[in-house]
Amino acid sequence: MNHRTTVRRRALAGGALALAAALTLAGCNDGSGSAGTQTAKKPELKVGGAYIPEPTMDDMAAGFFTLTNRGAPPTS
């Protein structure tokens, strides 16, 4: 495998990881809060420390990141 293929694979893996994270976060709102009785506080999400280490295999890679939520916890 040449350098160009490795760089392209890493870019695709990073894009797939970002897309998966965005879709996961988009599904976090269950819509159960009512606007008249509660004031919903928005989550304060922050993604940091994202990296993809150099793959040890030609057909597999992994990506890691830290997700921090500093918003208020949901109330029941």
mmCIF file of the N, C-alpha and C atoms, coordinates in Angstrom:
data_MODEL
# 
_entry.id   MODEL 
# 
loop_
_atom_site.group_PDB 
_atom_site.id 
_atom_site.type_symbol 
_atom_site.label_atom_id 
_atom_site.label_alt_id 
_atom_site.label_comp_id 
_atom_site.label_asym_id 
_atom_site.label_entity_id 
_atom_site.label_seq_id 
_atom_site.pdbx_PDB_ins_code 
_atom_site.Cartn_x 
_atom_site.Cartn_y 
_atom_site.Cartn_z 
_atom_site.occupancy 
_atom_site.B_iso_or_equiv 
_atom_site.pdbx_formal_charge 
_atom_site.auth_seq_id 
_atom_site.auth_comp_id 
_atom_site.auth_asym_id 
_atom_site.auth_atom_id 
_atom_site.pdbx_PDB_model_num 
ATOM 1   N N  . MET A 1 1  ? 0.855   -1.161 0.000  1.00 0.00 ? 1  MET A N  1 
ATOM 2   C CA . MET A 1 1  ? 0.000   0.000  0.000  1.00 0.00 ? 1  MET A CA 1 
ATOM 3   C C  . MET A 1 1  ? 0.910   1.236  0.000  1.00 0.00 ? 1  MET A C  1 
ATOM 4   N N  . ASN A 1 2  ? 0.586   2.204  -0.822 1.00 0.00 ? 2  ASN A N  1 
ATOM 5   C CA . ASN A 1 2  ? 1.424   3.401  -0.895 1.00 0.00 ? 2  ASN A CA 1 
ATOM 6   C C  . ASN A 1 2  ? 0.906   4.505  0.022  1.00 0.00 ? 2  ASN A C  1 
ATOM 7   N N  . HIS A 1 3  ? 1.676   5.562  0.120  1.00 0.00 ? 3  HIS A N  1 
ATOM 8   C CA . HIS A 1 3  ? 1.353   6.676  1.027  1.00 0.00 ? 3  HIS A CA 1 
ATOM 9   C C  . HIS A 1 3  ? 0.032   7.339  0.663  1.00 0.00 ? 3  HIS A C  1 
ATOM 10  N N  . ARG A 1 4  ? -0.237  7.490  -0.620 1.00 0.00 ? 4  ARG A N  1 
ATOM 11  C CA . ARG A 1 4  ? -1.463  8.144  -1.070 1.00 0.00 ? 4  ARG A CA 1 
ATOM 12  C C  . ARG A 1 4  ? -2.702  7.371  -0.619 1.00 0.00 ? 4  ARG A C  1 
ATOM 13  N N  . THR A 1 5  ? -2.659  6.061  -0.699 1.00 0.00 ? 5  THR A N  1 
ATOM 14  C CA . THR A 1 5  ? -3.785  5.234  -0.274 1.00 0.00 ? 5  THR A CA 1 
ATOM 15  C C  . THR A 1 5  ? -3.990  5.325  1.234  1.00 0.00 ? 5  THR A C  1 
ATOM 16  N N  . THR A 1 6  ? -2.899  5.344  1.995  1.00 0.00 ? 6  THR A N  1 
ATOM 17  C CA . THR A 1 6  ? -2.992  5.446  3.450  1.00 0.00 ? 6  THR A CA 1 
ATOM 18  C C  . THR A 1 6  ? -3.620  6.768  3.864  1.00 0.00 ? 6  THR A C  1 
ATOM 19  N N  . VAL A 1 7  ? -3.194  7.854  3.242  1.00 0.00 ? 7  VAL A N  1 
ATOM 20  C CA . VAL A 1 7  ? -3.747  9.171  3.560  1.00 0.00 ? 7  VAL A CA 1 
ATOM 21  C C  . VAL A 1 7  ? -5.230  9.221  3.213  1.00 0.00 ? 7  VAL A C  1 
ATOM 22  N N  . ARG A 1 8  ? -5.583  8.663  2.089  1.00 0.00 ? 8  ARG A N  1 
ATOM 23  C CA . ARG A 1 8  ? -6.992  8.665  1.679  1.00 0.00 ? 8  ARG A CA 1 
ATOM 24  C C  . ARG A 1 8  ? -7.855  7.838  2.634  1.00 0.00 ? 8  ARG A C  1 
ATOM 25  N N  . ARG A 1 9  ? -7.340  6.689  3.074  1.00 0.00 ? 9  ARG A N  1 
ATOM 26  C CA . ARG A 1 9  ? -8.078  5.856  4.022  1.00 0.00 ? 9  ARG A CA 1 
ATOM 27  C C  . ARG A 1 9  ? -8.283  6.572  5.342  1.00 0.00 ? 9  ARG A C  1 
ATOM 28  N N  . ARG A 1 10 ? -7.261  7.251  5.805  1.00 0.00 ? 10 ARG A N  1 
ATOM 29  C CA . ARG A 1 10 ? -7.388  7.995  7.057  1.00 0.00 ? 10 ARG A CA 1 
ATOM 30  C C  . ARG A 1 10 ? -8.419  9.104  6.938  1.00 0.00 ? 10 ARG A C  1 
ATOM 31  N N  . ALA A 1 11 ? -8.418  9.795  5.817  1.00 0.00 ? 11 ALA A N  1 
ATOM 32  C CA . ALA A 1 11 ? -9.391  10.865 5.608  1.00 0.00 ? 11 ALA A CA 1 
ATOM 33  C C  . ALA A 1 11 ? -10.811 10.299 5.580  1.00 0.00 ? 11 ALA A C  1 
ATOM 34  N N  . LEU A 1 12 ? -11.000 9.186  4.906  1.00 0.00 ? 12 LEU A N  1 
ATOM 35  C CA . LEU A 1 12 ? -12.322 8.565  4.855  1.00 0.00 ? 12 LEU A CA 1 
ATOM 36  C C  . LEU A 1 12 ? -12.758 8.060  6.230  1.00 0.00 ? 12 LEU A C  1 
ATOM 37  N N  . ALA A 1 13 ? -11.819 7.487  6.986  1.00 0.00 ? 13 ALA A N  1 
ATOM 38  C CA . ALA A 1 13 ? -12.151 7.008  8.331  1.00 0.00 ? 13 ALA A CA 1 
ATOM 39  C C  . ALA A 1 13 ? -12.511 8.175  9.239  1.00 0.00 ? 13 ALA A C  1 
ATOM 40  N N  . GLY A 1 14 ? -11.788 9.271  9.145  1.00 0.00 ? 14 GLY A N  1 
ATOM 41  C CA . GLY A 1 14 ? -12.097 10.457 9.954  1.00 0.00 ? 14 GLY A CA 1 
ATOM 42  C C  . GLY A 1 14 ? -13.447 11.042 9.588  1.00 0.00 ? 14 GLY A C  1 
ATOM 43  N N  . GLY A 1 15 ? -13.755 11.090 8.298  1.00 0.00 ? 15 GLY A N  1 
ATOM 44  C CA . GLY A 1 15 ? -15.058 11.585 7.856  1.00 0.00 ? 15 GLY A CA 1 
ATOM 45  C C  . GLY A 1 15 ? -16.191 10.695 8.332  1.00 0.00 ? 15 GLY A C  1 
ATOM 46  N N  . ALA A 1 16 ? -15.976 9.392  8.279  1.00 0.00 ? 16 ALA A N  1 
ATOM 47  C CA . ALA A 1 16 ? -16.999 8.456  8.745  1.00 0.00 ? 16 ALA A CA 1 
ATOM 48  C C  . ALA A 1 16 ? -17.220 8.595  10.247 1.00 0.00 ? 16 ALA A C  1 
ATOM 49  N N  . LEU A 1 17 ? -16.136 8.796  10.985 1.00 0.00 ? 17 LEU A N  1 
ATOM 50  C CA . LEU A 1 17 ? -16.243 8.980  12.431 1.00 0.00 ? 17 LEU A CA 1 
ATOM 51  C C  . LEU A 1 17 ? -17.001 10.263 12.764 1.00 0.00 ? 17 LEU A C  1 
ATOM 52  N N  . ALA A 1 18 ? -16.698 11.339 12.058 1.00 0.00 ? 18 ALA A N  1 
ATOM 53  C CA . ALA A 1 18 ? -17.393 12.607 12.299 1.00 0.00 ? 18 ALA A CA 1 
ATOM 54  C C  . ALA A 1 18 ? -18.879 12.492 11.948 1.00 0.00 ? 18 ALA A C  1 
ATOM 55  N N  . LEU A 1 19 ? -19.194 11.817 10.863 1.00 0.00 ? 19 LEU A N  1 
ATOM 56  C CA . LEU A 1 19 ? -20.586 11.633 10.466 1.00 0.00 ? 19 LEU A CA 1 
ATOM 57  C C  . LEU A 1 19 ? -21.340 10.792 11.494 1.00 0.00 ? 19 LEU A C  1 
ATOM 58  N N  . ALA A 1 20 ? -20.720 9.728  11.974 1.00 0.00 ? 20 ALA A N  1 
ATOM 59  C CA . ALA A 1 20 ? -21.366 8.884  12.980 1.00 0.00 ? 20 ALA A CA 1 
ATOM 60  C C  . ALA A 1 20 ? -21.623 9.669  14.270 1.00 0.00 ? 20 ALA A C  1 
ATOM 61  N N  . ALA A 1 21 ? -20.656 10.490 14.678 1.00 0.00 ? 21 ALA A N  1 
ATOM 62  C CA . ALA A 1 21 ? -20.832 11.294 15.889 1.00 0.00 ? 21 ALA A CA 1 
ATOM 63  C C  . ALA A 1 21 ? -21.964 12.306 15.706 1.00 0.00 ? 21 ALA A C  1 
ATOM 64  N N  . ALA A 1 22 ? -22.025 12.947 14.548 1.00 0.00 ? 22 ALA A N  1 
ATOM 65  C CA . ALA A 1 22 ? -23.077 13.931 14.293 1.00 0.00 ? 22 ALA A CA 1 
ATOM 66  C C  . ALA A 1 22 ? -24.461 13.276 14.289 1.00 0.00 ? 22 ALA A C  1 
ATOM 67  N N  . LEU A 1 23 ? -24.573 12.114 13.671 1.00 0.00 ? 23 LEU A N  1 
ATOM 68  C CA . LEU A 1 23 ? -25.864 11.425 13.639 1.00 0.00 ? 23 LEU A CA 1 
ATOM 69  C C  . LEU A 1 23 ? -26.267 10.943 15.031 1.00 0.00 ? 23 LEU A C  1 
ATOM 70  N N  . THR A 1 24 ? -25.302 10.514 15.821 1.00 0.00 ? 24 THR A N  1 
ATOM 71  C CA . THR A 1 24 ? -25.600 10.086 17.184 1.00 0.00 ? 24 THR A CA 1 
ATOM 72  C C  . THR A 1 24 ? -26.107 11.253 18.016 1.00 0.00 ? 24 THR A C  1 
ATOM 73  N N  . LEU A 1 25 ? -25.443 12.386 17.912 1.00 0.00 ? 25 LEU A N  1 
ATOM 74  C CA . LEU A 1 25 ? -25.855 13.552 18.680 1.00 0.00 ? 25 LEU A CA 1 
ATOM 75  C C  . LEU A 1 25 ? -27.194 14.104 18.200 1.00 0.00 ? 25 LEU A C  1 
ATOM 76  N N  . ALA A 1 26 ? -27.496 13.969 16.924 1.00 0.00 ? 26 ALA A N  1 
ATOM 77  C CA . ALA A 1 26 ? -28.769 14.455 16.401 1.00 0.00 ? 26 ALA A CA 1 
ATOM 78  C C  . ALA A 1 26 ? -29.942 13.656 16.969 1.00 0.00 ? 26 ALA A C  1 
ATOM 79  N N  . GLY A 1 27 ? -29.706 12.412 17.336 1.00 0.00 ? 27 GLY A N  1 
ATOM 80  C CA . GLY A 1 27 ? -30.770 11.579 17.876 1.00 0.00 ? 27 GLY A CA 1 
ATOM 81  C C  . GLY A 1 27 ? -30.942 11.695 19.376 1.00 0.00 ? 27 GLY A C  1 
ATOM 82  N N  . CYS A 1 28 ? -30.215 12.596 20.032 1.00 0.00 ? 28 CYS A N  1 
ATOM 83  C CA . CYS A 1 28 ? -30.281 12.718 21.488 1.00 0.00 ? 28 CYS A CA 1 
ATOM 84  C C  . CYS A 1 28 ? -31.563 13.374 21.988 1.00 0.00 ? 28 CYS A C  1 
ATOM 85  N N  . ASN A 1 29 ? -32.237 14.171 21.211 1.00 0.00 ? 29 ASN A N  1 
ATOM 86  C CA . ASN A 1 29 ? -33.444 14.850 21.645 1.00 0.00 ? 29 ASN A CA 1 
ATOM 87  C C  . ASN A 1 29 ? -34.627 13.920 21.464 1.00 0.00 ? 29 ASN A C  1 
ATOM 88  N N  . ASP A 1 30 ? -35.278 13.556 22.588 1.00 0.00 ? 30 ASP A N  1 
ATOM 89  C CA . ASP A 1 30 ? -36.428 12.659 22.486 1.00 0.00 ? 30 ASP A CA 1 
ATOM 90  C C  . ASP A 1 30 ? -37.744 13.394 22.354 1.00 0.00 ? 30 ASP A C  1 
ATOM 91  N N  . GLY A 1 31 ? -37.732 14.721 22.465 1.00 0.00 ? 31 GLY A N  1 
ATOM 92  C CA . GLY A 1 31 ? -38.932 15.515 22.270 1.00 0.00 ? 31 GLY A CA 1 
ATOM 93  C C  . GLY A 1 31 ? -39.951 15.376 23.378 1.00 0.00 ? 31 GLY A C  1 
ATOM 94  N N  . SER A 1 32 ? -39.581 14.876 24.549 1.00 0.00 ? 32 SER A N  1 
ATOM 95  C CA . SER A 1 32 ? -40.559 14.647 25.611 1.00 0.00 ? 32 SER A CA 1 
ATOM 96  C C  . SER A 1 32 ? -40.820 15.880 26.471 1.00 0.00 ? 32 SER A C  1 
ATOM 97  N N  . GLY A 1 33 ? -39.973 16.891 26.391 1.00 0.00 ? 33 GLY A N  1 
ATOM 98  C CA . GLY A 1 33 ? -40.191 18.098 27.198 1.00 0.00 ? 33 GLY A CA 1 
ATOM 99  C C  . GLY A 1 33 ? -41.269 18.974 26.585 1.00 0.00 ? 33 GLY A C  1 
ATOM 100 N N  . SER A 1 34 ? -42.074 19.608 27.448 1.00 0.00 ? 34 SER A N  1 
ATOM 101 C CA . SER A 1 34 ? -43.091 20.513 26.934 1.00 0.00 ? 34 SER A CA 1 
ATOM 102 C C  . SER A 1 34 ? -42.620 21.946 27.142 1.00 0.00 ? 34 SER A C  1 
ATOM 103 N N  . ALA A 1 35 ? -42.829 22.793 26.169 1.00 0.00 ? 35 ALA A N  1 
ATOM 104 C CA . ALA A 1 35 ? -42.313 24.157 26.207 1.00 0.00 ? 35 ALA A CA 1 
ATOM 105 C C  . ALA A 1 35 ? -43.031 25.015 27.244 1.00 0.00 ? 35 ALA A C  1 
ATOM 106 N N  . GLY A 1 36 ? -44.271 24.706 27.576 1.00 0.00 ? 36 GLY A N  1 
ATOM 107 C CA . GLY A 1 36 ? -45.036 25.534 28.498 1.00 0.00 ? 36 GLY A CA 1 
ATOM 108 C C  . GLY A 1 36 ? -44.676 25.325 29.962 1.00 0.00 ? 36 GLY A C  1 
ATOM 109 N N  . THR A 1 37 ? -44.283 24.120 30.363 1.00 0.00 ? 37 THR A N  1 
ATOM 110 C CA . THR A 1 37 ? -44.035 23.837 31.771 1.00 0.00 ? 37 THR A CA 1 
ATOM 111 C C  . THR A 1 37 ? -42.563 23.827 32.143 1.00 0.00 ? 37 THR A C  1 
ATOM 112 N N  . GLN A 1 38 ? -41.690 23.594 31.215 1.00 0.00 ? 38 GLN A N  1 
ATOM 113 C CA . GLN A 1 38 ? -40.262 23.532 31.503 1.00 0.00 ? 38 GLN A CA 1 
ATOM 114 C C  . GLN A 1 38 ? -39.495 24.399 30.528 1.00 0.00 ? 38 GLN A C  1 
ATOM 115 N N  . THR A 1 39 ? -38.410 24.960 31.002 1.00 0.00 ? 39 THR A N  1 
ATOM 116 C CA . THR A 1 39 ? -37.506 25.630 30.080 1.00 0.00 ? 39 THR A CA 1 
ATOM 117 C C  . THR A 1 39 ? -36.349 24.680 29.835 1.00 0.00 ? 39 THR A C  1 
ATOM 118 N N  . ALA A 1 40 ? -36.238 24.219 28.624 1.00 0.00 ? 40 ALA A N  1 
ATOM 119 C CA . ALA A 1 40 ? -35.209 23.242 28.277 1.00 0.00 ? 40 ALA A CA 1 
ATOM 120 C C  . ALA A 1 40 ? -33.853 23.924 28.172 1.00 0.00 ? 40 ALA A C  1 
ATOM 121 N N  . LYS A 1 41 ? -32.882 23.369 28.848 1.00 0.00 ? 41 LYS A N  1 
ATOM 122 C CA . LYS A 1 41 ? -31.516 23.870 28.744 1.00 0.00 ? 41 LYS A CA 1 
ATOM 123 C C  . LYS A 1 41 ? -30.794 23.060 27.685 1.00 0.00 ? 41 LYS A C  1 
ATOM 124 N N  . LYS A 1 42 ? -30.110 23.755 26.819 1.00 0.00 ? 42 LYS A N  1 
ATOM 125 C CA . LYS A 1 42 ? -29.395 23.081 25.747 1.00 0.00 ? 42 LYS A CA 1 
ATOM 126 C C  . LYS A 1 42 ? -28.133 22.434 26.299 1.00 0.00 ? 42 LYS A C  1 
ATOM 127 N N  . PRO A 1 43 ? -27.785 21.264 25.767 1.00 0.00 ? 43 PRO A N  1 
ATOM 128 C CA . PRO A 1 43 ? -26.535 20.641 26.201 1.00 0.00 ? 43 PRO A CA 1 
ATOM 129 C C  . PRO A 1 43 ? -25.351 21.441 25.680 1.00 0.00 ? 43 PRO A C  1 
ATOM 130 N N  . GLU A 1 44 ? -24.291 21.430 26.433 1.00 0.00 ? 44 GLU A N  1 
ATOM 131 C CA . GLU A 1 44 ? -23.063 22.087 26.018 1.00 0.00 ? 44 GLU A CA 1 
ATOM 132 C C  . GLU A 1 44 ? -22.060 20.995 25.677 1.00 0.00 ? 44 GLU A C  1 
ATOM 133 N N  . LEU A 1 45 ? -22.125 20.515 24.446 1.00 0.00 ? 45 LEU A N  1 
ATOM 134 C CA . LEU A 1 45 ? -21.276 19.413 24.021 1.00 0.00 ? 45 LEU A CA 1 
ATOM 135 C C  . LEU A 1 45 ? -20.000 19.935 23.376 1.00 0.00 ? 45 LEU A C  1 
ATOM 136 N N  . LYS A 1 46 ? -18.910 19.263 23.674 1.00 0.00 ? 46 LYS A N  1 
ATOM 137 C CA . LYS A 1 46 ? -17.616 19.637 23.105 1.00 0.00 ? 46 LYS A CA 1 
ATOM 138 C C  . LYS A 1 46 ? -16.870 18.361 22.728 1.00 0.00 ? 46 LYS A C  1 
ATOM 139 N N  . VAL A 1 47 ? -16.381 18.322 21.499 1.00 0.00 ? 47 VAL A N  1 
ATOM 140 C CA . VAL A 1 47 ? -15.585 17.198 21.036 1.00 0.00 ? 47 VAL A CA 1 
ATOM 141 C C  . VAL A 1 47 ? -14.137 17.641 21.016 1.00 0.00 ? 47 VAL A C  1 
ATOM 142 N N  . GLY A 1 48 ? -13.266 16.852 21.609 1.00 0.00 ? 48 GLY A N  1 
ATOM 143 C CA . GLY A 1 48 ? -11.860 17.216 21.649 1.00 0.00 ? 48 GLY A CA 1 
ATOM 144 C C  . GLY A 1 48 ? -10.979 15.988 21.642 1.00 0.00 ? 48 GLY A C  1 
ATOM 145 N N  . GLY A 1 49 ? -9.716  16.213 21.403 1.00 0.00 ? 49 GLY A N  1 
ATOM 146 C CA . GLY A 1 49 ? -8.733  15.137 21.438 1.00 0.00 ? 49 GLY A CA 1 
ATOM 147 C C  . GLY A 1 49 ? -8.951  14.071 20.387 1.00 0.00 ? 49 GLY A C  1 
ATOM 148 N N  . ALA A 1 50 ? -9.536  14.421 19.259 1.00 0.00 ? 50 ALA A N  1 
ATOM 149 C CA . ALA A 1 50 ? -9.805  13.426 18.217 1.00 0.00 ? 50 ALA A CA 1 
ATOM 150 C C  . ALA A 1 50 ? -8.519  13.041 17.501 1.00 0.00 ? 50 ALA A C  1 
ATOM 151 N N  . TYR A 1 51 ? -8.343  11.752 17.305 1.00 0.00 ? 51 TYR A N  1 
ATOM 152 C CA . TYR A 1 51 ? -7.182  11.282 16.554 1.00 0.00 ? 51 TYR A CA 1 
ATOM 153 C C  . TYR A 1 51 ? -7.439  9.892  15.987 1.00 0.00 ? 51 TYR A C  1 
ATOM 154 N N  . ILE A 1 52 ? -6.702  9.578  14.958 1.00 0.00 ? 52 ILE A N  1 
ATOM 155 C CA . ILE A 1 52 ? -6.724  8.255  14.349 1.00 0.00 ? 52 ILE A CA 1 
ATOM 156 C C  . ILE A 1 52 ? -5.285  7.766  14.330 1.00 0.00 ? 52 ILE A C  1 
ATOM 157 N N  . PRO A 1 53 ? -4.935  6.788  15.167 1.00 0.00 ? 53 PRO A N  1 
ATOM 158 C CA . PRO A 1 53 ? -3.568  6.293  15.167 1.00 0.00 ? 53 PRO A CA 1 
ATOM 159 C C  . PRO A 1 53 ? -3.248  5.556  13.866 1.00 0.00 ? 53 PRO A C  1 
ATOM 160 N N  . GLU A 1 54 ? -1.977  5.453  13.576 1.00 0.00 ? 54 GLU A N  1 
ATOM 161 C CA . GLU A 1 54 ? -1.573  4.763  12.347 1.00 0.00 ? 54 GLU A CA 1 
ATOM 162 C C  . GLU A 1 54 ? -2.032  3.313  12.414 1.00 0.00 ? 54 GLU A C  1 
ATOM 163 N N  . PRO A 1 55 ? -2.779  2.871  11.394 1.00 0.00 ? 55 PRO A N  1 
ATOM 164 C CA . PRO A 1 55 ? -3.296  1.498  11.413 1.00 0.00 ? 55 PRO A CA 1 
ATOM 165 C C  . PRO A 1 55 ? -2.162  0.472  11.365 1.00 0.00 ? 55 PRO A C  1 
ATOM 166 N N  . THR A 1 56 ? -2.323  -0.612 12.089 1.00 0.00 ? 56 THR A N  1 
ATOM 167 C CA . THR A 1 56 ? -1.343  -1.697 12.042 1.00 0.00 ? 56 THR A CA 1 
ATOM 168 C C  . THR A 1 56 ? -1.717  -2.734 10.999 1.00 0.00 ? 56 THR A C  1 
ATOM 169 N N  . MET A 1 57 ? -2.940  -2.664 10.510 1.00 0.00 ? 57 MET A N  1 
ATOM 170 C CA . MET A 1 57 ? -3.407  -3.599 9.487  1.00 0.00 ? 57 MET A CA 1 
ATOM 171 C C  . MET A 1 57 ? -3.838  -2.798 8.265  1.00 0.00 ? 57 MET A C  1 
ATOM 172 N N  . ASP A 1 58 ? -3.808  -3.424 7.101  1.00 0.00 ? 58 ASP A N  1 
ATOM 173 C CA . ASP A 1 58 ? -4.180  -2.734 5.868  1.00 0.00 ? 58 ASP A CA 1 
ATOM 174 C C  . ASP A 1 58 ? -5.675  -2.505 5.740  1.00 0.00 ? 58 ASP A C  1 
ATOM 175 N N  . ASP A 1 59 ? -6.491  -3.334 6.367  1.00 0.00 ? 59 ASP A N  1 
ATOM 176 C CA . ASP A 1 59 ? -7.931  -3.260 6.151  1.00 0.00 ? 59 ASP A CA 1 
ATOM 177 C C  . ASP A 1 59 ? -8.721  -2.818 7.383  1.00 0.00 ? 59 ASP A C  1 
ATOM 178 N N  . MET A 1 60 ? -8.047  -2.280 8.417  1.00 0.00 ? 60 MET A N  1 
ATOM 179 C CA . MET A 1 60 ? -8.764  -1.882 9.615  1.00 0.00 ? 60 MET A CA 1 
ATOM 180 C C  . MET A 1 60 ? -8.096  -0.663 10.245 1.00 0.00 ? 60 MET A C  1 
ATOM 181 N N  . ALA A 1 61 ? -8.901  0.242  10.731 1.00 0.00 ? 61 ALA A N  1 
ATOM 182 C CA . ALA A 1 61 ? -8.389  1.423  11.422 1.00 0.00 ? 61 ALA A CA 1 
ATOM 183 C C  . ALA A 1 61 ? -9.362  1.774  12.548 1.00 0.00 ? 61 ALA A C  1 
ATOM 184 N N  . ALA A 1 62 ? -8.939  2.652  13.449 1.00 0.00 ? 62 ALA A N  1 
ATOM 185 C CA . ALA A 1 62 ? -9.792  3.071  14.559 1.00 0.00 ? 62 ALA A CA 1 
ATOM 186 C C  . ALA A 1 62 ? -9.606  4.561  14.790 1.00 0.00 ? 62 ALA A C  1 
ATOM 187 N N  . GLY A 1 63 ? -10.642 5.190  15.292 1.00 0.00 ? 63 GLY A N  1 
ATOM 188 C CA . GLY A 1 63 ? -10.577 6.602  15.638 1.00 0.00 ? 63 GLY A CA 1 
ATOM 189 C C  . GLY A 1 63 ? -11.107 6.804  17.042 1.00 0.00 ? 63 GLY A C  1 
ATOM 190 N N  . PHE A 1 64 ? -10.574 7.800  17.720 1.00 0.00 ? 64 PHE A N  1 
ATOM 191 C CA . PHE A 1 64 ? -10.950 8.057  19.110 1.00 0.00 ? 64 PHE A CA 1 
ATOM 192 C C  . PHE A 1 64 ? -11.177 9.547  19.308 1.00 0.00 ? 64 PHE A C  1 
ATOM 193 N N  . PHE A 1 65 ? -12.075 9.893  20.232 1.00 0.00 ? 65 PHE A N  1 
ATOM 194 C CA . PHE A 1 65 ? -12.283 11.281 20.604 1.00 0.00 ? 65 PHE A CA 1 
ATOM 195 C C  . PHE A 1 65 ? -12.913 11.339 21.982 1.00 0.00 ? 65 PHE A C  1 
ATOM 196 N N  . THR A 1 66 ? -12.833 12.513 22.600 1.00 0.00 ? 66 THR A N  1 
ATOM 197 C CA . THR A 1 66 ? -13.435 12.737 23.908 1.00 0.00 ? 66 THR A CA 1 
ATOM 198 C C  . THR A 1 66 ? -14.642 13.638 23.730 1.00 0.00 ? 66 THR A C  1 
ATOM 199 N N  . LEU A 1 67 ? -15.777 13.231 24.255 1.00 0.00 ? 67 LEU A N  1 
ATOM 200 C CA . LEU A 1 67 ? -17.011 14.002 24.193 1.00 0.00 ? 67 LEU A CA 1 
ATOM 201 C C  . LEU A 1 67 ? -17.331 14.477 25.608 1.00 0.00 ? 67 LEU A C  1 
ATOM 202 N N  . THR A 1 68 ? -17.435 15.798 25.783 1.00 0.00 ? 68 THR A N  1 
ATOM 203 C CA . THR A 1 68 ? -17.706 16.391 27.088 1.00 0.00 ? 68 THR A CA 1 
ATOM 204 C C  . THR A 1 68 ? -19.039 17.129 27.040 1.00 0.00 ? 68 THR A C  1 
ATOM 205 N N  . ASN A 1 69 ? -19.913 16.876 28.017 1.00 0.00 ? 69 ASN A N  1 
ATOM 206 C CA . ASN A 1 69 ? -21.198 17.548 28.126 1.00 0.00 ? 69 ASN A CA 1 
ATOM 207 C C  . ASN A 1 69 ? -21.197 18.346 29.420 1.00 0.00 ? 69 ASN A C  1 
ATOM 208 N N  . ARG A 1 70 ? -21.156 19.649 29.323 1.00 0.00 ? 70 ARG A N  1 
ATOM 209 C CA . ARG A 1 70 ? -21.169 20.512 30.507 1.00 0.00 ? 70 ARG A CA 1 
ATOM 210 C C  . ARG A 1 70 ? -22.551 21.107 30.746 1.00 0.00 ? 70 ARG A C  1 
ATOM 211 N N  . GLY A 1 71 ? -23.539 20.652 30.025 1.00 0.00 ? 71 GLY A N  1 
ATOM 212 C CA . GLY A 1 71 ? -24.896 21.148 30.205 1.00 0.00 ? 71 GLY A CA 1 
ATOM 213 C C  . GLY A 1 71 ? -25.543 20.534 31.439 1.00 0.00 ? 71 GLY A C  1 
ATOM 214 N N  . ALA A 1 72 ? -26.725 21.031 31.749 1.00 0.00 ? 72 ALA A N  1 
ATOM 215 C CA . ALA A 1 72 ? -27.463 20.523 32.899 1.00 0.00 ? 72 ALA A CA 1 
ATOM 216 C C  . ALA A 1 72 ? -28.022 19.153 32.583 1.00 0.00 ? 72 ALA A C  1 
ATOM 217 N N  . PRO A 1 73 ? -28.058 18.240 33.573 1.00 0.00 ? 73 PRO A N  1 
ATOM 218 C CA . PRO A 1 73 ? -28.654 16.923 33.333 1.00 0.00 ? 73 PRO A CA 1 
ATOM 219 C C  . PRO A 1 73 ? -30.159 17.050 33.145 1.00 0.00 ? 73 PRO A C  1 
ATOM 220 N N  . PRO A 1 74 ? -30.766 16.137 32.412 1.00 0.00 ? 74 PRO A N  1 
ATOM 221 C CA . PRO A 1 74 ? -32.223 16.199 32.199 1.00 0.00 ? 74 PRO A CA 1 
ATOM 222 C C  . PRO A 1 74 ? -32.971 15.988 33.503 1.00 0.00 ? 74 PRO A C  1 
ATOM 223 N N  . THR A 1 75 ? -34.086 16.662 33.632 1.00 0.00 ? 75 THR A N  1 
ATOM 224 C CA . THR A 1 75 ? -34.929 16.494 34.818 1.00 0.00 ? 75 THR A CA 1 
ATOM 225 C C  . THR A 1 75 ? -36.118 15.613 34.481 1.00 0.00 ? 75 THR A C  1 
ATOM 226 N N  . SER A 1 76 ? -36.565 14.836 35.438 1.00 0.00 ? 76 SER A N  1 
ATOM 227 C CA . SER A 1 76 ? -37.687 13.919 35.194 1.00 0.00 ? 76 SER A CA 1 
ATOM 228 C C  . SER A 1 76 ? -38.984 14.543 35.624 1.00 0.00 ? 76 SER A C  1 
# 
